[in-house]
Amino acid sequence: MKVFQIAAHLINYRSKADRTVNVTFCTQELTPEQMANIHWALNKVGWLAFAPDPFTTMELSEIDNMKVEYDDTEKPASQRLRAVLYKNWEQKNEGYEVFADYYKAKMEKIINHFKNKLI
């Protein structure tokens, strides 16, 4: 995990219907490295720590050792496979006018491929 700290002030929060909270921070002008860190962290699950003073080396070390035990940002494999099949169908529909028919045929082919490997 890449730990970084940026001076920021909390300017807003909003409770959502699913019991999560949107939190908004504002920063001063950032260096290219700080911008790269933010870009790297985009859409990743991590920990947010906030303190009125900069973190000490020991605190940063403790933060660095925290582990995220879930990742709800990645799609399940089944959704990823469906998305890939859809892109394939868009590029070459192999005579299938409707994606649902293409999907069913391709999934059946995948299922039979692995079924035939069973002893």
VMD Tcl script that draws the C-alpha trace (Angstrom):
set ca {
  {0.00 0.00 0.00}
  {1.24 3.45 -0.85}
  {0.78 5.78 2.15}
  {0.80 9.49 1.52}
  {-0.39 12.53 3.39}
  {-1.72 15.80 2.04}
  {-2.74 18.85 4.03}
  {-6.47 19.29 3.57}
  {-9.50 20.66 5.28}
  {-12.81 18.89 5.59}
  {-15.40 21.02 3.85}
  {-18.47 18.82 3.56}
  {-20.04 15.47 4.30}
  {-23.31 13.95 3.17}
  {-25.12 10.91 4.50}
  {-26.48 8.59 1.82}
  {-29.49 6.28 1.82}
  {-27.30 3.16 1.98}
  {-25.80 4.42 5.28}
  {-22.48 5.38 3.70}
  {-21.10 8.92 3.80}
  {-19.57 11.09 1.09}
  {-16.72 13.13 2.55}
  {-15.24 16.13 0.71}
  {-11.82 17.62 1.38}
  {-10.14 20.65 -0.17}
  {-6.36 21.00 -0.52}
  {-3.87 23.71 -1.30}
  {-2.04 23.52 -4.62}
  {-0.49 20.06 -4.95}
  {2.86 18.92 -6.28}
  {2.99 16.56 -9.27}
  {3.94 13.72 -6.89}
  {0.92 14.40 -4.68}
  {-1.33 14.50 -7.74}
  {0.18 11.18 -8.89}
  {-0.59 9.68 -5.47}
  {-4.21 10.81 -5.69}
  {-4.50 9.44 -9.21}
  {-2.99 6.12 -8.07}
  {-5.54 5.90 -5.22}
  {-8.57 6.63 -7.40}
  {-11.25 3.92 -7.12}
  {-9.21 1.91 -4.62}
  {-10.46 0.89 -1.20}
  {-8.26 2.09 1.62}
  {-8.18 3.80 4.98}
  {-8.74 7.49 5.61}
  {-6.98 9.05 8.58}
  {-7.46 12.66 9.57}
  {-5.57 14.63 12.21}
  {-5.16 18.36 12.85}
  {-1.35 17.96 12.72}
  {0.91 16.06 10.30}
  {1.35 12.38 11.15}
  {4.54 11.28 12.85}
  {6.77 8.66 11.26}
  {5.47 6.10 13.76}
  {1.84 6.94 12.98}
  {2.50 6.67 9.24}
  {4.15 3.30 9.82}
  {1.09 2.09 11.73}
  {-1.18 3.34 8.95}
  {1.00 1.60 6.36}
  {0.58 -1.71 8.20}
  {-3.23 -1.58 8.20}
  {-4.84 -4.03 5.83}
  {-8.06 -3.61 3.91}
  {-9.93 -6.90 4.20}
  {-12.47 -6.22 1.52}
  {-12.51 -4.74 -1.93}
  {-15.94 -3.83 -3.15}
  {-14.62 -1.92 -6.14}
  {-13.75 -4.91 -8.29}
  {-16.51 -6.59 -10.21}
  {-17.13 -10.29 -9.58}
  {-15.55 -12.58 -12.17}
  {-18.98 -13.37 -13.66}
  {-19.65 -9.68 -14.36}
  {-16.18 -9.23 -15.83}
  {-16.70 -12.23 -18.13}
  {-20.09 -10.89 -19.24}
  {-18.55 -7.47 -20.01}
  {-15.77 -9.09 -22.07}
  {-18.27 -11.20 -23.97}
  {-20.34 -8.10 -24.66}
  {-17.31 -6.25 -26.07}
  {-16.53 -9.30 -28.25}
  {-20.14 -9.34 -29.50}
  {-19.96 -5.62 -30.31}
  {-16.81 -6.16 -32.39}
  {-17.87 -9.41 -34.06}
  {-21.39 -10.61 -33.38}
  {-20.89 -13.93 -35.25}
  {-24.44 -13.67 -36.66}
  {-26.15 -13.10 -33.31}
  {-28.42 -10.07 -33.58}
  {-29.21 -10.05 -29.84}
  {-26.49 -10.10 -27.19}
  {-28.53 -12.41 -24.94}
  {-28.38 -15.14 -27.60}
  {-24.64 -14.62 -28.12}
  {-24.05 -14.71 -24.35}
  {-26.06 -17.91 -23.90}
  {-24.19 -19.66 -26.75}
  {-20.75 -18.59 -25.51}
  {-21.50 -19.52 -21.91}
  {-22.73 -22.93 -23.02}
  {-19.48 -23.41 -24.95}
  {-17.41 -22.44 -21.88}
  {-19.47 -24.72 -19.62}
  {-19.11 -27.67 -22.01}
  {-15.36 -27.05 -22.33}
  {-14.86 -27.48 -18.59}
  {-17.52 -30.17 -18.25}
  {-15.59 -32.29 -20.77}
  {-12.51 -32.06 -18.55}
  {-14.32 -33.77 -15.66}
  {-13.39 -37.38 -15.01}
}
mol new
graphics top color blue
foreach p $ca { graphics top sphere $p radius 0.5 }
foreach p [lrange $ca 0 end-1] q [lrange $ca 1 end] { graphics top cylinder $p $q radius 0.2 }
display resetview
